[in-house]
Amino acid sequence: MMKMNIYILFTLVFITPLLSFGQSINAYLPSEANKEYAFTLNKGINKDTIQQGKISVTGNIKIKIPEKEKGYKGIGSLLIKGNNPLNLIINNENFHLEQDTTTRKYKFKESKENDFLYSIMQDGKIPAIDTTLYASHFIDLIRFMQQLNRVTTQNVDLMERANARIYALDKMDMESLYTSSIWHNAIDALTRLSVSEEAFGNDMIRLLKRIQPQEVFEHLADNLITITEQYGWDDAFDIIVPYIKESGRIEFPQGNMYAAFALAKIQKGTLAPDIEGLETSLKSSGAPLTLLVFYQPDCENCHIQINRLIEDYPRLKQMGVRIISISADSEKESYENDLKRFPWNKEDILCDFEGFAGKNIITYGIMSTPTFFLIDKDDKIIKRYALLSDIRFTDVNE
């Protein structure tokens, strides 16, 4: 069996400590005297830092949980410089913690939660099940993560794989997972559990539908947009994002969510929005196919894709494919270099020098580059792509 590992550290997100406090933790760690520390609460892939400073010369430290986090149930991490994080369960308990100088084990007073957890971690004992404790749900999540890791990295029978998927989608405690410190690992495992983009998209909608807390819903929604963009899973994106939008749970979309909602409007079969700056519009060109390319000059993969497009341009030109490139740049010098280097019509090499704030970028909901849109003779979107190699122009013509 894979060893449990709850010492998972993500990027820290610093916030200003509040003046009003709820729960408090008194710790006595003499071996850590004078060391710098930070205490964080897990929220999805983020860690909110609620307190930081230096441990006293005697090794005493008092951690105060802000009043606004009074309802928090999950894993808090004491990050002491040079050490692995010390993970503690936070669940409205005021408790005392100290480390035995001989055995190096941690002892707790007034904390059923941490007594339960550390009896397993330190002593290998299995306490009586108590589902009222967050610790019990956390241990269940750890065990399920071990199963997920096994079915996604080893050869297991299809039934075990199917059972793991069904449990994740229908029974996994998403609220407890959100504050557990293993959110990223669980969601990453689910991406490897799906057999196709379409299956992943439908699975994630199934998961989103049963999430009640708004904060957890928004966090997973944002994560899924990032995942589909990073992997270039356009088919999954086209399933997930329209559901998020139509759910009505994101009242004021911002950032990536705003761009994703804009991009979701431009699906297969929809009319391509007008492109600002063209001398010859899409409707007027008469091209059997148009390839719309969004790119950034300082994007390495963009350079690779553009160079391949330049090499392939003679063949595409013979087929009558019109190339329109739109740069998310703000520098005229690089745009002028593009004019010299790109072999397609100069009037179809566009840049408004507004970067990602440019009108065409916003209209098409561009979140990352390169992004390709293939458009048919009737100005309808055929498909969106992340890689030139995925586009089969001959099949489209047939």
C-alpha positions, 0 to 999 in steps of 0.5 A: 500500500502506498504510504500516506503523504499529507505534507503537500505544499502549494503556492502561498497566497498572502493576506493581511491578518485581521484584528478579530480572532476566533480559534487559537492554538498554543504551541510549545516547540523549543527545538524551533525557537527563533525560527521564522514561520507562517501558518496557512489554511488550505483552500483548493490549490491555494494556501491563505497565510493568516499569520507569520513571524518568528517563534519566541526564544522559548519556543512558544507560539500562539496562532490565532484563527481570524474570526472570518475563518470561524467556520473553517474545517480542514488542514492548516499548515505550520510552515517553519523555515527549513522544516516540512510543514506541520499539518494540523486540523482546524475545526473550532477547537482551542487546543495546545500542541507540544513536541516531546523532546525525546520521541519527537512526537506531537502531543495535543490537549483539547483536540479530538481532531488531532488526537484522531489524526496523529494516533494514525500518523505517529502510532499506526493506531486505528481509532474508533470511527467518528464521522463527526470529525473532519479527521475521519473524512480526511483519512477517507480522502487519503485512502481514496487518493491511494486508490486513485493513484493505483488505478491511474498508474498501474494495470488494474481491472476495469471494474476497479477503475470504474468503481473509483470513477463512480465513487469520485463523481458521486460520493467524494466529499468535495467540501472536505477535499477543498480544505484538505491540502490534496485537492490538486492531487485528486483533480489531477487524478480525475483527469487521468481517469477519464477515457476521452475529452468528452467523458472528462467534460461530462464527468466534471459537470456531474461533479459540479452539479452536486457541489453546494458551497459556492466557493468550492464550485467557483474554485473547481470551475476555475481549475477546470478552465485552466486544465482544459486550456493547458491541455488543449482539450477544446471538446471538454471545454465546450462541454464544461464552460457552457454548463458553468455559464448556464448554471447562473452560479457565476454572477460576475465572471472575471479574468479567465472566467470572463474570457472563457464565457466569451470563448464558449460563444464561439463553438462549432457551427456558430458564425465567426465574429467580425474581425476588426482591422481586415481590409477584406472581410471574411464574407467578402474573401470567397476563400473555401477555408480560413485559418485564424491564428492568435499568437504572441511573439514571446511565446515559444510554442507560438514560434514553433507553430508559426514556423510550421505554418510558414513551411506549410503555407505553399500547400495551403495557398494552393488549396485556397486557404486564407491565413489571418494572423492576429498578434497579442503584442504591444510592440510595433517592432515585432509586428514589423518583423512579422510583416517581413517574415509571414508569406500570407497577405500583408493585409491579413497580418493584424495587431492593434498593439493592445496585447490581450486587451485587444478587441479581437482577442476579447471578442474571441475569448483568447485565454492562451496562445497559440489558438487556431480557428478553422472557418468554412466558406459560410463563415462558420466555425469548424473547430478550435485547435491548440496545435497546427498538427491537429488540423487536417485540411484535406479531411475538411475539404472532403 
